[in-house]
Amino acid sequence: MRRQFAIGSVVVALGIVALLIMGVRQSSARHMTLDVLLVEADSVADRRIQLGGCVVVPGTIEWDEYRHRPEFQITDGENEIAVRYTGNAVLPDTFQDRAQVVIEGHYQDGRFDAEIVFAKCPSKYEGQSYEDHVEALDEPAVETTGS
């Protein structure tokens, strides 16, 4: 009885270790920029990649019939590649032309299949400077009195 328990415990422990190792390998992504990706394209074909430093090329977003999974182009200013969103989450409202994006997924055959898309709209932050913010904090508050 003790021997069967010991064998069962070892099998369960090995299974848990195997699941942990597979989970870490699947969730880990190598971060790179577009120019590095294109240079190392052959060596990263089977690896999960997080690609940053790119923007959505204006006019390239093409939605599927359900407006759920777009295909689009991204650029770093010099290079450009096609991206197909394969994830299941709803894309953020900031996903639009010229949005800065970080995508995560796999690259093969000249196209990036993105399972995750993070987007930041640069126009949302234009014209805002730290100095103006500090000056606004230093100004005395204007009180209004009601009658």
N, CA, C and O of each residue as an XYZ file, in Angstrom:
588
protein
N       0.820     -1.198      0.000
C       0.000      0.000      0.000
C       0.860      1.257      0.000
O       0.597      2.201     -0.746
N       1.897      1.263      0.848
C       2.783      2.433      0.895
C       3.522      2.608     -0.415
O       3.750      3.732     -0.862
N       3.895      1.508     -1.024
C       4.630      1.580     -2.287
C       3.741      2.190     -3.378
O       4.208      3.022     -4.157
N       2.493      1.794     -3.441
C       1.566      2.347     -4.435
C       1.352      3.847     -4.198
O       1.284      4.629     -5.146
N       1.247      4.232     -2.943
C       1.093      5.643     -2.609
C       2.322      6.439     -3.031
O       2.197      7.532     -3.584
N       3.497      5.898     -2.774
C       4.748      6.568     -3.139
C       4.852      6.708     -4.657
O       5.234      7.765     -5.159
N       4.516      5.655     -5.380
C       4.570      5.710     -6.848
C       3.551      6.721     -7.368
O       3.857      7.503     -8.268
N       2.368      6.710     -6.820
C       1.337      7.668     -7.227
C       1.756      9.105     -6.942
O       1.524      9.999     -7.757
N       2.368      9.321     -5.793
C       2.842     10.667     -5.435
C       3.913     11.142     -6.396
O       3.913     12.305     -6.797
N       4.831     10.254     -6.773
C       5.892     10.626     -7.711
C       5.297     10.961     -9.075
O       5.719     11.932     -9.704
N       4.336     10.185     -9.538
C       3.700     10.439    -10.832
C       2.990     11.789    -10.819
O       3.110     12.560    -11.771
N       2.258     12.079     -9.760
C       1.554     13.357     -9.646
C       2.554     14.516     -9.602
O       2.354     15.538    -10.258
N       3.631     14.352     -8.825
C       4.640     15.413     -8.726
C       5.299     15.667    -10.079
O       5.505     16.820    -10.456
N       5.630     14.608    -10.811
C       6.227     14.770    -12.137
C       5.255     15.442    -13.103
O       5.660     16.264    -13.925
N       3.990     15.097    -13.006
C       2.984     15.740    -13.850
C       2.881     17.226    -13.569
O       2.783     18.025    -14.500
N       2.900     17.608    -12.310
C       2.829     19.022    -11.943
C       4.064     19.769    -12.444
O       3.948     20.873    -12.974
N       5.228     19.178    -12.279
C       6.461     19.808    -12.761
C       6.405     19.978    -14.281
O       6.784     21.028    -14.798
N       5.939     18.959    -14.995
C       5.848     19.041    -16.458
C       4.883     20.148    -16.875
O       5.177     20.898    -17.807
N       3.740     20.264    -16.204
C       2.783     21.325    -16.509
C       3.369     22.712    -16.238
O       3.151     23.636    -17.021
N       4.104     22.864    -15.149
C       4.733     24.145    -14.842
C       5.755     24.527    -15.905
O       5.793     25.675    -16.348
N       6.574     23.582    -16.309
C       7.594     23.857    -17.323
C       6.938     24.244    -18.641
O       7.361     25.207    -19.280
N       5.913     23.510    -19.057
C       5.228     23.834    -20.314
C       4.541     25.197    -20.232
O       4.554     25.952    -21.204
N       3.950     25.515    -19.101
C       3.279     26.803    -18.930
C       4.243     27.969    -19.008
O       3.941     28.984    -19.634
N       5.396     27.835    -18.381
C       6.397     28.896    -18.420
C       6.928     29.065    -19.838
O       7.105     30.194    -20.296
N       7.180     27.986    -20.527
C       7.696     28.073    -21.891
C       6.677     28.706    -22.833
O       7.055     29.468    -23.723
N       5.398     28.407    -22.653
C       4.370     28.970    -23.526
C       4.092     30.432    -23.222
O       3.744     31.194    -24.124
N       4.241     30.834    -21.969
C       3.916     32.210    -21.606
C       5.106     33.151    -21.738
O       4.927     34.368    -21.708
N       6.299     32.626    -21.883
C       7.456     33.505    -22.018
C       7.610     33.934    -23.473
O       7.481     33.130    -24.396
N       7.883     35.197    -23.645
C       8.034     35.744    -24.991
C       9.330     36.543    -25.058
O       9.704     37.225    -24.104
N       9.993     36.450    -26.173
C      11.216     37.213    -26.385
C      10.825     38.582    -26.921
O      10.136     38.683    -27.937
N      11.264     39.638    -26.239
C      10.939     40.998    -26.675
C      11.946     41.443    -27.718
O      13.151     41.266    -27.539
N      11.455     42.022    -28.814
C      12.342     42.546    -29.848
C      11.660     43.646    -30.635
O      10.453     43.862    -30.524
N      12.459     44.337    -31.434
C      11.946     45.378    -32.320
C      11.817     44.798    -33.722
O      12.328     43.714    -34.002
N      11.141     45.513    -34.587
C      10.868     45.014    -35.928
C      12.150     44.769    -36.722
O      12.255     43.755    -37.412
N      13.113     45.666    -36.640
C      14.348     45.463    -37.396
C      15.102     44.221    -36.942
O      15.671     43.509    -37.769
N      15.115     43.950    -35.637
C      15.768     42.739    -35.119
C      14.995     41.500    -35.561
O      15.599     40.493    -35.933
N      13.669     41.567    -35.523
C      12.845     40.436    -35.951
C      13.148     40.049    -37.398
O      13.295     38.867    -37.709
N      13.240     41.029    -38.266
C      13.471     40.732    -39.674
C      14.858     40.142    -39.913
O      15.037     39.332    -40.822
N      15.833     40.538    -39.110
C      17.178     39.969    -39.237
C      17.207     38.535    -38.717
O      17.867     37.675    -39.301
N      16.491     38.271    -37.617
C      16.510     36.958    -36.974
C      15.289     36.107    -37.322
O      14.974     35.167    -36.592
N      14.609     36.411    -38.402
C      13.340     35.758    -38.747
C      13.439     34.236    -38.782
O      12.536     33.555    -38.298
N      14.503     33.694    -39.338
C      14.626     32.240    -39.444
C      14.790     31.569    -38.090
O      14.307     30.454    -37.890
N      15.461     32.227    -37.165
C      15.739     31.601    -35.873
C      14.604     31.748    -34.864
O      14.648     31.121    -33.805
N      13.590     32.556    -35.162
C      12.502     32.770    -34.207
C      11.168     32.229    -34.696
O      10.121     32.554    -34.136
N      11.199     31.411    -35.731
C       9.953     30.941    -36.355
C       9.033     30.210    -35.378
O       7.814     30.332    -35.490
N       9.567     29.470    -34.443
C       8.731     28.690    -33.519
C       8.639     29.313    -32.133
O       8.045     28.714    -31.236
N       9.205     30.486    -31.935
C       9.211     31.110    -30.612
C       8.122     32.153    -30.472
O       7.700     32.765    -31.453
N       7.678     32.347    -29.258
C       6.712     33.407    -28.951
C       7.481     34.715    -28.837
O       8.510     34.789    -28.166
N       6.965     35.749    -29.503
C       7.672     37.023    -29.588
C       6.764     38.154    -29.130
O       5.566     38.162    -29.413
N       7.352     39.106    -28.419
C       6.668     40.353    -28.103
C       7.367     41.430    -28.927
O       8.561     41.675    -28.754
N       6.632     42.059    -29.807
C       7.185     43.022    -30.750
C       6.719     44.421    -30.385
O       5.517     44.681    -30.325
N       7.665     45.328    -30.140
C       7.314     46.689    -29.749
C       7.998     47.719    -30.626
O       8.810     47.381    -31.488
N       7.661     48.982    -30.398
C       8.264     50.073    -31.137
C       7.686     50.288    -32.519
O       8.371     50.814    -33.397
N       6.447     49.897    -32.733
C       5.824     50.009    -34.056
C       4.522     50.791    -33.972
O       3.938     50.952    -32.900
N       4.083     51.274    -35.131
C       2.790     51.942    -35.238
C       1.985     51.290    -36.358
O       2.546     50.696    -37.279
N       0.669     51.411    -36.265
C      -0.221     50.889    -37.304
C      -0.145     51.817    -38.510
O      -0.310     53.030    -38.381
N       0.105     51.244    -39.674
C       0.182     52.025    -40.909
C      -1.227     52.510    -41.253
O      -2.155     51.706    -41.332
N      -1.392     53.827    -41.460
C      -2.723     54.370    -41.766
C      -3.348     53.735    -43.008
O      -2.686     53.538    -44.026
N      -4.644     53.420    -42.896
C      -5.398     52.875    -44.014
C      -5.233     51.396    -44.257
O      -5.755     50.877    -45.244
N      -4.511     50.687    -43.372
C      -4.269     49.260    -43.617
C      -5.139     48.334    -42.776
O      -5.103     47.119    -42.974
N      -5.910     48.865    -41.856
C      -6.732     47.999    -41.000
C      -7.917     47.486    -41.803
O      -8.738     48.266    -42.286
N      -7.997     46.166    -41.940
C      -9.119     45.523    -42.632
C      -9.767     44.543    -41.663
O      -9.141     43.570    -41.242
N     -11.021     44.803    -41.314
C     -11.737     43.983    -40.348
C     -12.421     42.817    -41.048
O     -12.780     42.908    -42.222
N     -12.597     41.719    -40.313
C     -13.394     40.612    -40.845
C     -14.861     41.011    -40.774
O     -15.184     42.092    -40.281
N     -15.737     40.164    -41.251
C     -17.148     40.535    -41.333
C     -17.789     40.785    -39.969
O     -18.824     41.448    -39.896
N     -17.209     40.277    -38.905
C     -17.781     40.473    -37.571
C     -17.051     41.565    -36.788
O     -17.319     41.762    -35.602
N     -16.119     42.283    -37.451
C     -15.302     43.323    -36.826
C     -14.632     42.816    -35.555
O     -14.626     43.499    -34.531
N     -14.071     41.618    -35.630
C     -13.445     41.027    -34.463
C     -11.955     40.782    -34.679
O     -11.157     40.987    -33.764
N     -11.574     40.350    -35.867
C     -10.179     39.976    -36.110
C      -9.615     40.723    -37.317
O      -9.789     40.289    -38.456
N      -8.948     41.834    -37.071
C      -8.420     42.613    -38.192
C      -7.085     42.094    -38.704
O      -6.362     41.380    -38.009
N      -6.786     42.467    -39.919
C      -5.456     42.319    -40.486
C      -4.989     43.733    -40.782
O      -5.777     44.567    -41.229
N      -3.706     44.011    -40.533
C      -3.183     45.354    -40.700
C      -1.679     45.305    -40.904
O      -1.064     44.245    -40.783
N      -1.093     46.440    -41.211
C       0.345     46.563    -41.386
C       0.902     47.395    -40.234
O       0.250     48.321    -39.753
N       2.111     47.056    -39.801
C       2.801     47.876    -38.811
C       4.148     48.292    -39.382
O       4.700     47.632    -40.263
N       4.666     49.405    -38.862
C       5.959     49.903    -39.311
C       6.732     50.492    -38.142
O       6.162     50.951    -37.152
N       8.052     50.461    -38.295
C       8.917     51.139    -37.336
C       9.506     52.399    -37.960
O      10.418     53.009    -37.402
N       8.980     52.784    -39.116
C       9.479     53.939    -39.837
C      10.363     53.556    -41.011
O      10.527     54.333    -41.951
N      10.933     52.357    -40.957
C      11.785     51.866    -42.044
C      11.275     50.553    -42.624
O      11.287     50.351    -43.839
N      10.831     49.670    -41.746
C      10.364     48.341    -42.152
C       8.861     48.243    -41.951
O       8.276     48.982    -41.159
N       8.247     47.323    -42.677
C       6.797     47.142    -42.574
C       6.476     45.659    -42.727
O       7.036     44.979    -43.587
N       5.563     45.162    -41.881
C       5.106     43.773    -42.014
C       3.597     43.698    -41.827
O       2.966     44.601    -41.277
N       3.045     42.588    -42.304
C       1.616     42.322    -42.150
C       1.372     41.642    -40.813
O       2.176     40.829    -40.357
N       0.245     41.989    -40.191
C      -0.155     41.402    -38.912
C      -1.577     40.907    -39.040
O      -2.430     41.578    -39.621
N      -1.831     39.725    -38.491
C      -3.204     39.198    -38.413
C      -3.488     38.936    -36.939
O      -2.746     38.216    -36.271
N      -4.564     39.527    -36.444
C      -4.943     39.313    -35.049
C      -5.655     37.972    -34.932
O      -6.655     37.737    -35.611
N      -5.146     37.093    -34.076
C      -5.729     35.763    -33.904
C      -6.280     35.550    -32.503
O      -6.755     34.460    -32.184
N      -6.222     36.583    -31.662
C      -6.681     36.455    -30.289
C      -8.195     36.468    -30.179
O      -8.910     36.643    -31.166
N      -8.662     36.279    -28.963
C     -10.102     36.233    -28.715
C     -10.615     37.434    -27.932
O     -11.826     37.603    -27.787
N      -9.725     38.257    -27.433
C     -10.145     39.410    -26.643
C     -10.610     40.542    -27.565
O     -10.230     40.605    -28.734
N     -11.422     41.416    -27.024
C     -11.849     42.602    -27.763
C     -10.661     43.558    -27.794
O     -10.025     43.795    -26.767
N     -10.364     44.101    -28.958
C      -9.240     45.026    -29.077
C      -9.571     46.341    -28.386
O     -10.735     46.738    -28.331
N      -8.550     47.025    -27.855
C      -8.811     48.286    -27.151
C      -9.321     49.369    -28.092
O      -9.073     49.325    -29.296
N     -10.039     50.344    -27.531
C     -10.556     51.467    -28.320
C      -9.434     52.269    -28.961
O      -9.646     52.932    -29.976
N      -8.247     52.214    -28.379
C      -7.112     52.971    -28.897
C      -6.476     52.310    -30.119
O      -5.552     52.873    -30.705
N      -6.952     51.127    -30.515
C      -6.427     50.476    -31.711
C      -7.015     51.171    -32.935
O      -8.203     51.039    -33.230
N      -6.162     51.915    -33.642
C      -6.581     52.685    -34.803
C      -5.346     53.047    -35.622
O      -4.227     52.707    -35.239
N      -5.542     53.730    -36.737
C      -4.420     54.190    -37.556
C      -3.456     55.014    -36.708
O      -3.872     55.814    -35.869
N      -2.166     54.805    -36.941
C      -1.072     55.511    -36.271
C      -0.935     55.196    -34.783
O      -0.129     55.828    -34.100
N      -1.698     54.240    -34.265
C      -1.582     53.869    -32.851
C      -0.261     53.146    -32.627
O       0.150     52.316    -33.439
N       0.392     53.464    -31.535
C       1.589     52.727    -31.144
C       1.131     51.387    -30.597
O       0.228     51.330    -29.762
N       1.754     50.300    -31.067
C       1.314     48.978    -30.651
C       2.470     48.133    -30.128
O       3.620     48.280    -30.541
N       2.125     47.255    -29.217
C       2.982     46.159    -28.788
C       2.150     44.918    -29.045
O       1.027     44.804    -28.553
N       2.702     43.983    -29.819
C       1.952     42.774    -30.158
C       2.732     41.558    -29.690
O       3.960     41.577    -29.601
N       1.991     40.504    -29.395
C       2.623     39.277    -28.925
C       2.038     38.104    -29.681
O       0.821     37.976    -29.815
N       2.916     37.253    -30.171
C       2.478     36.091    -30.933
C       3.629     35.426    -31.640
O       4.724     35.316    -31.088
N       3.390     34.974    -32.876
C       4.393     34.230    -33.647
C       4.576     34.850    -35.028
O       3.632     35.364    -35.629
N       5.819     34.788    -35.517
C       6.150     35.323    -36.840
C       6.585     34.173    -37.738
O       7.454     33.379    -37.377
N       5.968     34.097    -38.909
C       6.405     33.104    -39.896
C       5.918     33.508    -41.275
O       4.855     34.109    -41.427
N       6.698     33.173    -42.254
C       6.370     33.433    -43.660
C       6.012     34.895    -43.936
O       5.116     35.176    -44.731
N       6.712     35.825    -43.281
C       6.505     37.238    -43.562
C       5.297     37.869    -42.908
O       4.988     39.030    -43.177
N       4.597     37.123    -42.044
C       3.410     37.663    -41.370
C       3.486     37.352    -39.880
O       3.981     36.302    -39.470
N       2.985     38.286    -39.085
C       2.958     38.127    -37.639
C       1.535     37.775    -37.229
O       0.607     38.532    -37.511
N       1.354     36.644    -36.569
C       0.050     36.261    -36.023
C       0.018     36.697    -34.561
O       0.640     36.067    -33.706
N      -0.703     37.768    -34.283
C      -0.736     38.367    -32.954
C      -1.890     37.814    -32.139
O      -3.052     37.914    -32.534
N      -1.556     37.230    -30.999
C      -2.580     36.741    -30.074
C      -2.994     37.831    -29.092
O      -4.100     37.805    -28.553
N      -2.089     38.795    -28.861
C      -2.343     39.903    -27.942
C      -1.932     41.195    -28.631
O      -0.877     41.254    -29.262
N      -2.760     42.234    -28.515
C      -2.446     43.550    -29.080
C      -2.686     44.603    -27.998
O      -3.790     44.729    -27.467
N      -1.628     45.356    -27.682
C      -1.731     46.520    -26.798
C      -1.579     47.747    -27.682
O      -0.673     47.795    -28.513
N      -2.444     48.739    -27.522
C      -2.373     49.925    -28.379
C      -2.478     51.194    -27.548
O      -3.209     51.262    -26.560
N      -1.722     52.194    -27.983
C      -1.770     53.511    -27.344
C      -1.923     54.537    -28.447
O      -1.146     54.544    -29.402
N      -2.900     55.390    -28.328
C      -3.149     56.408    -29.343
C      -2.284     57.626    -29.052
O      -2.486     58.284    -28.031
N      -1.314     57.951    -29.928
C      -0.421     59.068    -29.636
C      -1.127     60.415    -29.593
O      -0.679     61.303    -28.868
N      -2.211     60.604    -30.338
C      -2.888     61.903    -30.345
C      -3.515     62.206    -28.988
O      -3.757     63.368    -28.662
N      -3.774     61.185    -28.207
C      -4.365     61.380    -26.884
C      -3.404     62.117    -25.954
O      -3.833     62.775    -25.006
N      -2.095     62.003    -26.229
C      -1.094     62.584    -25.346
C      -0.360     63.767    -25.980
O       0.532     64.337    -25.351
N      -0.712     64.147    -27.205
C      -0.042     65.261    -27.864
C      -0.404     66.577    -27.195
O      -1.522     66.756    -26.711
N       0.550     67.490    -27.172
C       0.303     68.825    -26.653
C       0.297     68.906    -25.134
O       0.083     69.983    -24.579
N       0.523     67.817    -24.468
C       0.556     67.832    -23.017
C       2.015     67.784    -22.585
O       2.747     66.857    -22.933
N       2.432     68.793    -21.823
C       3.812     68.802    -21.368
C       3.849     68.799    -19.845
O       2.904     69.221    -19.179
N       4.938     68.323    -19.329
C       5.104     68.248    -17.893
C       5.197     69.657    -17.298
O       4.666     69.915    -16.217
N       5.877     70.571    -18.012
C       6.035     71.937    -17.510
C       4.680     72.628    -17.356
O       4.446     73.304    -16.355
N       3.773     72.464    -18.346
C       2.441     73.062    -18.244
C       1.679     72.494    -17.056
O       0.928     73.208    -16.391
N       1.871     71.231    -16.797
C       1.193     70.587    -15.669
C       1.694     71.178    -14.350
O       0.896     71.455    -13.455
N       3.001     71.371    -14.226
C       3.576     71.925    -12.998
C       3.105     73.363    -12.801
O       2.761     73.755    -11.686
N       3.086     74.153    -13.879
C       2.608     75.539    -13.783
C       1.151     75.582    -13.338
O       0.779     76.435    -12.533
N       0.336     74.689    -13.842
C      -1.081     74.653    -13.457
C      -1.233     74.321    -11.979
O      -2.146     74.823    -11.323
N      -0.358     73.490    -11.455
C      -0.432     73.148    -10.031
C      -0.033     74.325     -9.151
O      -0.542     74.469     -8.039
N       0.879     75.173     -9.642
C       1.352     76.313     -8.854
C       0.370     77.472     -8.822
O       0.436     78.306     -7.919
N      -0.542     77.543     -9.790
C      -1.509     78.644     -9.834
C      -2.501     78.505     -8.688
O      -2.924     77.397     -8.358
N      -2.876     79.637     -8.077
C      -3.862     79.566     -6.972
C      -5.236     79.153     -7.527
O      -5.614     79.511     -8.642
N      -5.937     78.416     -6.737
C      -7.258     77.963     -7.122
C      -8.229     79.142     -7.111
O      -8.182     79.994     -6.224
N      -9.095     79.172     -8.098
C     -10.103     80.235     -8.185
C     -11.355     79.738     -7.487
O     -11.913     78.696     -7.827
N     -11.789     80.535     -6.475
C     -12.988     80.133     -5.745
C     -14.215     80.772     -6.354
O     -14.193     81.935     -6.755
N     -15.255     80.022     -6.419
C     -16.518     80.554     -6.897
C     -17.508     80.519     -5.749
O     -17.543     79.567     -4.970
N     -18.295     81.548     -5.654
C     -19.298     81.578     -4.592
C     -20.663     81.550     -5.207
O     -20.918     82.213     -6.213
N     -21.522     80.805     -4.622
C     -22.895     80.727     -5.129
C     -23.767     81.726     -4.407
O     -23.443     82.099     -3.279
N     -24.860     82.179     -5.000
C     -25.731     83.134     -4.340
C     -26.893     82.486     -3.695
O     -27.724     83.166     -3.094
